[in-house]
Amino acid sequence: MTSEHERYMRIALEEAHKGKAEGNVAVGSIIVSGGEVIASGRNLVATTSDVTAHAETVAIREAGSSTGRTEFQGCTLYTTFEPCPMCAGAIMNGNFEAVVMGGRPTSSDTRWAEYTIEKLVEMAGWSDRLAVVTGVLSRECEEVR
């Protein structure tokens, strides 16, 4: 039986595949509120020449535009790959209830080794405000990259 997290992560994976087909790094994100997907995003850095167009920020911008909100209490952001520090900050600033992620950087990718999402949330003092769920469809999420 497929879990709810897996079901939503598969939708985020569809976004990752779209991004890869467009020539971007294959990361996809969606935002879920009340059991409904309210926004989706994929990495668009290469195709837009915008270094801030990560899948998470693209989804957050779409959610803001479609809902008129800047805070997303009660919402969960699903992402196929661990958010970078910029995206982690945006997730916390958006007051999301949870972030659910699939893949993680390999041990050879040391750029963010000290800055896991859990560490950033802890450093910000948000451990009691933002749930972090890891390892959802990790293999599939890492393979798409």
Steps between C-alpha positions, in 0.01 A plus 500: 500500500634841405527750781366851468857634502594268215194603299589867525871436443412330171336824389815691596701244302291582192612861540863389536476306174353804323782718628762251385341479154524880478872494580485586868619312806230241567331614820124527542283636779132526582304665779207320659225658709201310633578201280517708180800599295488881494828562318780327317845597390809363337854625482509771232845646567652415161199589286428831675856605591368559852715349774206522743265293279539180700205261501402598854504876437315458171226304681486754784465788250222314320320432828527865596367616164210254494392545863607856581676365807852548625469261790414136458407365842347156461675443166760239416771551241615183323833511320695232319836617632622654822438877504807720488548766770320764288198277453502389864482866598208559264317198642547627854403857404187360341402334828444160344384223729728239345753428230516150355802409291635216297865508397805639672841609373755223473802496726706637210282814480643689795357845419221466752630214713484703820168658411240228489140613520484360853808699605369823345161457669675433830731803459199722432323371811217357292523135606165527677333689213604316182482124465761346272425163342783336308555194285175497302566321169870583544622261233260633236579859592875445483478307173324781314788740566 
